[in-house]
Amino acid sequence: QVQLEEFGGGLVQPGGSLRLSCLVSGLVLDNYAIAWFRQAPGKEREVIACISSTDTTYYEDSVKGRFTISRDNYRHTIYLRMNSLKPEDTGIYYCNADFEYWGQGTQVTVSS
């Protein structure tokens, strides 16, 4: 059974940083594409960062240069490092494996 569990959300001031983690079990992490999605209030869920099995990365335009996706296959964990956070980054962040398996989401709120 594949399970994903996110950690690290919370309240942060504009300009601050957070690192989200996602612990993955039930699959061999390095064989799959991994992604982070975000669902802002009143909006649809969208992919914001993705890393392929060969470590090719993709970032949605609004997070380029500020967010970094990475994986630690040994620790079965994927990360999303978020710097220079803005109020519009507020939302529920979900990790995803193979565009099929989902975590439960973690809330990130950027506010002063």
DRENVOLUM-262915 format. One record per residue (C-alpha): residue number from 0; residue in one letter; x, y, z. Coordinates in Angstrom, 1 decimal. Layout:
residues N
@k->NUM | r->a | east->X | north->Y | up->Z
...
end
This chain:
residues 112
@k->0 | r->q | east->0.0 | north->0.0 | up->0.0
@k->1 | r->v | east->1.4 | north->3.3 | up->-1.1
@k->2 | r->q | east->1.3 | north->6.1 | up->1.5
@k->3 | r->l | east->2.5 | north->9.7 | up->1.5
@k->4 | r->e | east->2.5 | north->12.0 | up->4.5
@k->5 | r->e | east->3.5 | north->15.6 | up->4.4
@k->6 | r->f | east->5.2 | north->17.6 | up->7.2
@k->7 | r->g | east->6.3 | north->21.1 | up->7.8
@k->8 | r->g | east->3.4 | north->23.4 | up->7.0
@k->9 | r->g | east->2.5 | north->26.4 | up->9.2
@k->10 | r->l | east->2.2 | north->30.1 | up->9.4
@k->11 | r->v | east->5.1 | north->32.2 | up->8.1
@k->12 | r->q | east->5.5 | north->35.9 | up->7.5
@k->13 | r->p | east->6.0 | north->37.3 | up->4.0
@k->14 | r->g | east->9.6 | north->36.9 | up->2.9
@k->15 | r->g | east->10.1 | north->33.9 | up->5.2
@k->16 | r->s | east->11.0 | north->30.3 | up->4.4
@k->17 | r->l | east->9.6 | north->26.9 | up->5.0
@k->18 | r->r | east->10.7 | north->23.4 | up->4.1
@k->19 | r->l | east->8.0 | north->20.8 | up->3.5
@k->20 | r->s | east->8.8 | north->17.1 | up->3.7
@k->21 | r->c | east->6.9 | north->14.2 | up->2.4
@k->22 | r->l | east->7.6 | north->10.7 | up->3.6
@k->23 | r->v | east->6.8 | north->8.0 | up->1.1
@k->24 | r->s | east->6.2 | north->4.3 | up->1.7
@k->25 | r->g | east->5.1 | north->1.4 | up->-0.4
@k->26 | r->l | east->7.1 | north->2.3 | up->-3.6
@k->27 | r->v | east->10.7 | north->2.6 | up->-4.7
@k->28 | r->l | east->11.0 | north->6.4 | up->-4.7
@k->29 | r->d | east->13.7 | north->6.8 | up->-7.3
@k->30 | r->n | east->11.6 | north->5.0 | up->-10.0
@k->31 | r->y | east->8.9 | north->7.6 | up->-10.0
@k->32 | r->a | east->8.2 | north->11.2 | up->-10.8
@k->33 | r->i | east->7.4 | north->13.2 | up->-7.7
@k->34 | r->a | east->5.4 | north->16.4 | up->-7.6
@k->35 | r->w | east->4.2 | north->19.1 | up->-5.2
@k->36 | r->f | east->0.7 | north->20.6 | up->-5.8
@k->37 | r->r | east->-0.9 | north->23.6 | up->-4.3
@k->38 | r->q | east->-4.5 | north->24.4 | up->-3.8
@k->39 | r->a | east->-5.1 | north->28.1 | up->-3.0
@k->40 | r->p | east->-8.3 | north->29.2 | up->-1.4
@k->41 | r->g | east->-11.1 | north->29.1 | up->-3.9
@k->42 | r->k | east->-8.9 | north->27.7 | up->-6.7
@k->43 | r->e | east->-8.2 | north->24.4 | up->-8.3
@k->44 | r->r | east->-5.2 | north->22.3 | up->-7.3
@k->45 | r->e | east->-2.2 | north->22.9 | up->-9.5
@k->46 | r->v | east->1.2 | north->21.4 | up->-9.9
@k->47 | r->i | east->4.0 | north->23.8 | up->-8.8
@k->48 | r->a | east->7.1 | north->21.6 | up->-8.8
@k->49 | r->c | east->8.0 | north->18.2 | up->-10.2
@k->50 | r->i | east->11.1 | north->16.1 | up->-10.3
@k->51 | r->s | east->11.4 | north->13.1 | up->-12.6
@k->52 | r->s | east->13.0 | north->9.7 | up->-12.0
@k->53 | r->t | east->16.1 | north->11.1 | up->-13.7
@k->54 | r->d | east->16.0 | north->14.3 | up->-11.6
@k->55 | r->t | east->14.8 | north->16.6 | up->-14.3
@k->56 | r->t | east->12.8 | north->19.4 | up->-12.6
@k->57 | r->y | east->9.9 | north->21.6 | up->-13.5
@k->58 | r->y | east->8.6 | north->24.7 | up->-11.7
@k->59 | r->e | east->5.5 | north->26.7 | up->-12.3
@k->60 | r->d | east->6.4 | north->30.2 | up->-13.2
@k->61 | r->s | east->5.2 | north->31.9 | up->-10.0
@k->62 | r->v | east->7.6 | north->29.8 | up->-7.9
@k->63 | r->k | east->10.7 | north->29.7 | up->-10.1
@k->64 | r->g | east->13.8 | north->30.9 | up->-8.4
@k->65 | r->r | east->12.1 | north->30.7 | up->-5.0
@k->66 | r->f | east->11.1 | north->27.0 | up->-4.5
@k->67 | r->t | east->13.3 | north->23.9 | up->-4.8
@k->68 | r->i | east->12.1 | north->20.4 | up->-5.1
@k->69 | r->s | east->14.5 | north->17.5 | up->-4.1
@k->70 | r->r | east->14.4 | north->13.9 | up->-3.1
@k->71 | r->d | east->16.3 | north->11.7 | up->-0.7
@k->72 | r->n | east->15.7 | north->8.2 | up->-2.0
@k->73 | r->y | east->17.5 | north->6.6 | up->1.0
@k->74 | r->r | east->15.2 | north->8.4 | up->3.4
@k->75 | r->h | east->12.1 | north->7.8 | up->1.2
@k->76 | r->t | east->11.5 | north->11.5 | up->1.5
@k->77 | r->i | east->10.8 | north->14.4 | up->-0.9
@k->78 | r->y | east->11.2 | north->18.0 | up->0.0
@k->79 | r->l | east->10.0 | north->21.4 | up->-1.1
@k->80 | r->r | east->12.2 | north->24.3 | up->0.0
@k->81 | r->m | east->10.2 | north->27.5 | up->-0.2
@k->82 | r->n | east->12.0 | north->30.9 | up->0.1
@k->83 | r->s | east->10.8 | north->34.5 | up->-0.2
@k->84 | r->l | east->7.3 | north->33.4 | up->0.5
@k->85 | r->k | east->4.4 | north->35.6 | up->-0.5
@k->86 | r->p | east->0.8 | north->35.8 | up->0.7
@k->87 | r->e | east->-0.3 | north->34.3 | up->-2.7
@k->88 | r->d | east->1.7 | north->31.2 | up->-1.8
@k->89 | r->t | east->-1.0 | north->30.4 | up->0.9
@k->90 | r->g | east->-2.8 | north->27.2 | up->0.3
@k->91 | r->i | east->-2.8 | north->23.5 | up->1.0
@k->92 | r->y | east->0.3 | north->21.7 | up->-0.3
@k->93 | r->y | east->0.1 | north->18.1 | up->-1.5
@k->94 | r->c | east->2.8 | north->15.7 | up->-2.4
@k->95 | r->n | east->2.2 | north->13.3 | up->-5.2
@k->96 | r->a | east->4.0 | north->10.2 | up->-6.6
@k->97 | r->d | east->3.6 | north->9.1 | up->-10.2
@k->98 | r->f | east->0.7 | north->11.5 | up->-10.6
@k->99 | r->e | east->-1.4 | north->8.9 | up->-8.9
@k->100 | r->y | east->-0.7 | north->8.7 | up->-5.2
@k->101 | r->w | east->-1.5 | north->11.6 | up->-2.9
@k->102 | r->g | east->-0.7 | north->12.8 | up->0.6
@k->103 | r->q | east->-3.3 | north->14.3 | up->2.9
@k->104 | r->g | east->-2.0 | north->17.8 | up->2.4
@k->105 | r->t | east->-0.4 | north->20.4 | up->4.7
@k->106 | r->q | east->-1.5 | north->24.0 | up->5.2
@k->107 | r->v | east->0.8 | north->26.8 | up->4.5
@k->108 | r->t | east->-0.3 | north->30.3 | up->5.4
@k->109 | r->v | east->1.8 | north->33.4 | up->4.5
@k->110 | r->s | east->0.6 | north->36.4 | up->6.4
@k->111 | r->s | east->1.9 | north->39.2 | up->8.6
end
